Amino acid sequence: MTNYQVANPATGAVEAQYKAHSDQEIQQLISATHTAYQSWRKSAVDERAKILNKIADLYDEQREQLAKIMAREMGKPVAQGEGELALVSQIFRYYAQYGEQFLAAPALPDAPNAVVKKEPIGVLLGIMPWNYPHYQVARFIAPNLMLGNTILLKHAPSCPESALAIAELLTEAGLPKEVYSNIFASNEQVKAIINSSPVQGISLTGSERAGAAVAQEASAALKKVVLELGGSDPFIVLADADIDQAVECAFIGRFGNAGQACNAAKRIILHADIYEDFVVKLRDKVASLVPADPLDKATFIGPLSSSQALDTLQAQYDSALSQGATELVAGGRMNQPGAWFKPALLADITSDMQAYSEELFGPIAMVFKAADVEDAIRIANDTPFGLGACIHTQDMAQGQEVAEQLQVGMVAFNQAPGTAAEHPFGGVKRSGFGRELGPYGMSEFVNFKLYSK
């Protein structure tokens, strides 16, 4: 049975435990959410928009207390937690404002007697991770609630209080309770949910392993899946870049949320002409990082999310060192209770090392020296992942040429990796498929129904 509990990563103490739903309870929730779909799909679009705006208002009002829950559950510094929650409000407002526009029937050239209407498909299952407990949920549910689908939401077992807070907030905003149902389920129960006839689609954000398992189960059941999986995103700095700006963006992009982001700047690829200058400046910033209490608003980096995450990252770090990586800033497990990891900076990572092709989900930055622009592109694409990338250059024509050769789903220029309500989010290769956010967020779990006369 999956254990839903708050295990504070700052202290290592288990502060609360929650009972998983029984098989019978889950079937009742599926049935109730399916029944709710029959009425929700017919609700007025402006009424849905009104509820989404109210959800955004409540997120603004409850930002401080929700951020403190995240800090206790997975170690996110409260200042960053409040930033995440501000983005959540923007996502709900975005779909409230543009949802009706996104639902408009697309034109069909040379088909004057036909129209395609966008209609909901039914009950959706969301399987969410712990690293952004509210943002990940919002980018899945906001467009689909606006569309008229209903939601079963399985959150990460380490974030039960965030999961309950989300459900309570949605109800307070006026969303009919059965339109969104929180479930505490085991992996075996998830298989049964996927195979339940009312469930028409599944969205998962998580690991490659989890994505492959869910995709296999869903394909056998002929259910559509959207997957946002791992990333090992390149952060490319070309010779003409503003070095100070690029260093700051690489630092924030790698060490925000303790490096626990799919689209973090995990591989910093530097043109040989600026390599030494960049590395000295980044090294000084990384060396100054001191993990601290996530409940302190001055804290930039807290603990990792769990003892398991700490063990995994430490094993990867030890492997990199044993295989010949160079420590520019030494890091690793800290000698204190909790899931504390001192940030590190590594160089001389070669293609025969595990760290070259693995995703390091934590505060370890890796720098790579590229002989020229073509070599930077080669290194960037030499990965099984393809989520996002950043390019720093003052020559935007050259930057565009580089971007067009990158095998990724998103490219940002002269900034840290990030996200926005209006920007489609997703990748290629082993980073998954499908898109969330932007107009495309309302085009995944939709029935494009043809009406011809």
N, C-alpha and C positions, 0 to 999 in steps of 0.2 A: 504494500500500500504506500502511495506517495505521501511523504511527510510535508505538510504545509506548515511552515513555522517561520518566526522572525528570529534569526540567529544573527545578532548584532556583530558585524565584522570588525567593528572598532574594539570590541571587548572579547569576542568569542562566546558570549553568553547567549543562551536561548531565552528569549524574553516572552515569547508567546507561541502557542501551538493551536492549530485548527484542524478539525476533523474533515477528511475528504468525504465527498458525497458518495452515497451508496449507489449501486447500479439502478435500483428502483427510483431513487431521487433524480438521477440523471435522466432517466427515461421520462419522468414527469416534467422536468425542465425542457427537454426536447419537445415534448408534446405541447406544453404551454407556449413555447416560443413559436412553434409552427401555427398554433391557433392565432396567436397575436399577429402573425404575418398576414392572415386573411383580411384583417381590418387595417393594419398599418399600411399595406400596399395601396389601399384606396384612400388614405388620408390626404388632405390637401397639401400641396407642396409648400405653400406659405406657412401652414401650421408646423410642418417639419422644420422650416427655417427658423420660426419663432422659438422652438425648443432648442435648436442648436445654438442660437444666440444666448438663450438663458443658460445653457451649459457653459458657454464661454464666460458669462458674467460670474457664475459660481466658481469657476476655476480662478478667476481674478481675486474673488473674495477669500478663497480658501488656500491661496498660494503658499502662505507661510506654513500652515499646519501640514499640508500635503508634502511639502519639501522635507519637513522633519521626519515624516514617516519613511520617505525614501532613504534618508540618511541612516536611520536605524536598520532598515531592511537590507540595503546593499551598499551603504557607505558613500553615497554621492554627497559631496559638500553642499550645504543648503543653498549657497549662492548659485551654484550651477543647477540645483534642483528647481529653484525659483525661475531660472532662465528657461528650463525645459517646460515648466508649466505656463510661462508666458507664450511660448510657441504653441502649446496645446490650445490656448484660447484663440490664437490666430487661425489655427486650422479649422476649428468649429465655425468661426466667423466667416472664413473664406468660403466654406461650402454653403453656409447659410446665404451668403451674398450671391454666389455664382451657380448654386446648384440648379436652379430652374433653367438657367442658360445652358448648362451642360446637359440637361435632359432634353433639350430641343431636338426635334427630328432632323437628322442630317439630310442634305440635299442628295437626290439621285439623278444625275444627269441622264437625259434621254429617257426618263421614266416618269412622264407627267401624271400618270394614273397610279403611281405607287408611292408609298411612304414607309420609312422604317421608324418605328417608335422604340424608345429605350424604356424597357420595363424591368422591374426587379425579378430575381429568380427564386427567392425564398430564404430559408434559414442558412446562415453562414457560420462556420466554426473558425474562430480566431485562436491561434496558439502563440502566445506572446512571451518575450524574453524578459530578463530582469534588468538589463542595463539602462533602459529608458522606460520606466514602468508606466508612465502616462503618455508620453509621445508616441510610443509604438502602438498603443491601443487607439489613440486618437486618429492616427493617420489611416487606420483600418476602418474604424467604425463611423467616423464623421461622414465620409462620402457614401457609405453604404446605408446608413440611416437616412440620409437625404434622398437616396435612390428609392428607398422603400423596402429594403431587405431587413431582416431581423437577425439578431446576433446571439450566439453562444460563445462565451469568452473564457478560455482556459489560460489563466495567467501563470507565471513562473511560481513554483512552489515556495521560493524564498521571498515572494512579495504578496503574501495573503492580505495584509492590511491595506496596501495600495489597491488591490483588486476589490476589496469590499468598499473602500472609499469611493472608487469610480462608480460602482453600482449604486451606492447611496446618492452620490451627486447627480447621476442621471435621473434617478427617481424624483429627487427634489426639484429638478428642472422641469418636470412634467412629462417625461418620457414614460409611456405606459410600461409598467414593470416587466411584463413578459416580452416586450420588444427587445430587451437586453437581459440576458441571464448569465450571471457569473457561475462558473462551475469549478469546483476543486476535484480534479480527476487524475487518475493514474494513466500511465502510457497505455495499458491494456484497455482501459475504459475509453481512451481517445480513439483507439481502433474501432470500437463498437459505435462511437458517435459518428465517425467518418462513414461507416457502413449503414447508419440509420437513414431510412428513406427520406425524411424531411430535409436532411442536410444536403444542400446543393453545391456548396463550395467551401474551400478551406484556405485560409491565409496563415502562413507560418513565417515568423522571423526567428532565426536561431542558427544552430550549427549545421554544417554539412550533413552530419550523421542524422540529426533529427529531420532535416529536410528530405533526405533520401528515403527515410522510413515512411514519412507521411506521404510523399509523392507516390511511393510504391503502393501503399494502401489505397490512396485516393484513385490512382489509375485503375486498379482492379475493380473499384466501385464506380468507375466512370464519372468521377467528380472533378471539377476544375480546381486547380491549385495555383496560388500565387506564393512564391518563395523568395524571401530576402535572407540570404545566408551569409557566409563569411566574406571577409575582404582582406587584401594585403595591399592597400592602395598606395600607388607611387606618388611621391611629392617631388616633382622635377624642378630643379633650379638651373636655369640656363646662364650662360656667361655674362649676359647684360642685365641680369636681374638686380633689383634693389635688395642688396644683401640683408640689411637690417630688417626690412619689412618681411623678407622671406624667412629669416631666422625666427622672428616673432610668430609668424603664421605656422611654421613647422612645430614650434614649441607648444603653442596652444592646440594645434591640430593633432599632436601626438599624445599630450599628457592631460588634456581635458578629460573629465570623467575617469581619471586614473588610467587612461589609454584603452578603456573598455568601450570602444565604439567600432561598429563594422566598417565605417568609412574613415577611420582615423588615418593620419599620415604615417603609416607603418614602415614604409621604405622611402627614405630621403635620398634621392638620386641627384648628385651634384656634378655639374660640369667641372672638368679637371682644373680649369682656369680659376675657379673661385672656391675650390674644395677646401683648401687649408684655411682661408679666411672664414668661411662659413662654419667649419667644424670648431674652430677656436671659440667663436661666439656662442654657438649652440652648446658646446661643452660647458662653458661657464654658467649658462642658464640652467642646464640640467643638474650640475653639481650643487647649485644653490637650492634645489627643491628639497623641502622637508615635509613629509607627510604629517598631517595633523588632524585634530578632531573635526569630523565632518559637520558637526553641529555649530561650529564657529564660522561666522560669516566671512572671516578673513581667510579661511582655508581654501587653497587652490587644489590640493590633492589629498585625498583621504585614503582609507584602506582599500584593498581589492574587495570584491563583492562577497567572498566566502573563503573558507579554509580550502575548499576543493579548488577554487580558482587560483589560490596561492600555490598549492602543491603543483598544479599543472604548469603554471608559469615558471616556477622555480626549476622544474625538471627541464623545460625548454631552454632556460637560461644556462643551466649547467651543461646541457648538451652542446650549446653553441660554443661555450668556452672550451669544452673538452675537444671539440673539433677544430679549434684554432682561431676563433673570433677574438678580436682585440677589445679589451675594456677601455674605452676612453673615459667613461665615468663608471666606477664599480657600483653595482647595486645588488639586490637580492633580498631574501627574507630577513626581516628585522626581528631582533630578539626581544619580543614582547607579545603579550596575549593579543589575539586578533589576527586579521589577515593583512598584515602590513608588509609592503614590499618597497624597498628603496629604489627610486628610479635609476635607470641605467642607460648608457649610450654605448653602442657596439659598432665596430668597424671591421673591415676585412672579412665580410661574410661572402663565402664562395658558393657556387652552385652545388657542390657536393655536400654541403651542410644541411641538416634538417631545417634550421632556421630560415634558410633561403626560400623554401617553398611552403612553410607552415605559417599560419596566422598566429602572431604573438598578441594575445588579448590582455594587454596590461602595459604598464609604464616602462617599456623598453623601446628606445628608438634605435634604428639601424641606418647607418649612412653608407652610401655606395658612390664610388668615383666613376664617372662616365668619361671616356676619352673625348667624345664629341656628342653632337646632338643625336646622331644615328645610334650611338651606343646607349645613350639615355633611353631612347625609345625601345631598344632591344631589351634592356634590363627591366623596363617598366612592364613590358608584355610577357616577360619570362616568368609567368606565375599561373597557377591554375585558376586564380580568381580574376574577376573583372567587374568590380563594383564601381569605384570612382577614381579620380585622379586630380591632382592640382599641378598647374604649370605656372612658374614664375619667370616672367620675361617682360622687358619693356618694348619688345618688337612683337606686336600683336599678330602681324602677318605670319611670322615664324611660329608663334604660339599656336595659331590656328592650324598650321601645317602639321605640327606635332600632335595636336589634339585629334586630328583626323586619322592618325595612325595608331592611336591607343585603343586597345581592346577592352573598353569599359562602357558603363552605362551613363556616366556623368563626368563632366570635366569642369573644374573651376579655375579661373585665371586670377593670379595675384591676390589670393586670399587663402584663409584656412579652410579645410573641408567643413562643410556644414549642410544645412537643409533649410527649406522654407515651405510654407503651405502651398505656394503656387508652383514649386519646382517638382516635376516628376522624379521619384526616387526608385532606383532599382539598378540591377546589373546584368551581366552576361557571364558566360562560362560557369564556373562552379559557385558563383555568387548568386545564382538563382535566376528567376524569370518572372515577368510581370512587373507592373509599376504601381506605386502608391503616390498619393498627393498630386496636385495639379489637376487639370482636366482629365488626365488618364486614370486618376484614382476612382472616377465614376464610370469607367469603361471596362472594368475587369469582370465584375460579377453582375452582368447585365444581359438581358435578353434583347437582342436587336431584332425585334419582330417586324416582319414584312406585312404590310397591308396593301394589296393591289386590287384595283377595281377594273 
